[in-house]
């Protein structure tokens, strides 16, 4: 049993397709197989891809698909050459000759092949020729969930990570390694880890202060994260991601961590002095601890 798509975010709409895929595979004693692509097609097809923002790194997408319960995953390198495959070549060479597809499940309005020329109708007509059956998930089964990758992105651009989590079915996550910063936080009692995200096209939510949980060295600890430009101490437009861990005393430099965003507690603000900043951070720490007590 096979489905195919980019599955950025593996959100609840995607999960509806995957659920049907897995149910059908189990009913027919088959294997639930997902075909996806890397890099994202827009990064290859658009000459200027600076505006591309993805919800998942490849590693996160793989993990989310595994969590959804699929049995096997095929990641196709998306190249300019592959982008020129016709819909019939996609069906014959990939779905039939490579995978040996016998049953195919796709979301409604699914397109594939050169210039997105392929559709459910192509698959339906090709099925008898190649010996496979195709099922299209009805629009109502996905639309009733009221979720799309675009809606998730919009929520994250607002800093509304709670709504994003409702759409995704899990907490939005940022992964990265800890780099050397200016260590200004230490001077006011709030040392921070400067995060260098692992994927430059990963969507970074709106500026502000967030309550987060941080996975590091097989532990999960409470943290508060600032996304922004540090207007109180710096004059720059460069956005940074900094995390202060509430219960951690070890060295973090060069360690890679996973940050899960629970809620945004306030905007990023420019304070008139470091004393004002410190006083606000004390309030933030108390609020973050209260928020995260439910989870950690």
Secondary structure by P-SEA (a helix, b strand, c coil): cccccccccccaaaaaaaaaaaaaaaaacccbbbbbbccccccccccccccccccccaaaaaaaaaaaccccccccccccccccccaaaaaaccccccccccbbbbcccccccccccccaaaaaaaccccbbbbbbccccccccccccaaaaaaaaaacaaaaaaaaaccccbbbbbbcccccccccccbbbbbbbccccccccccbbbbbcccccccbbbbbccccccccccccccbbbbbbbbcccccccccccbbbbbccccccccccccaaaaaaaaaaaaaaaaaaacccc
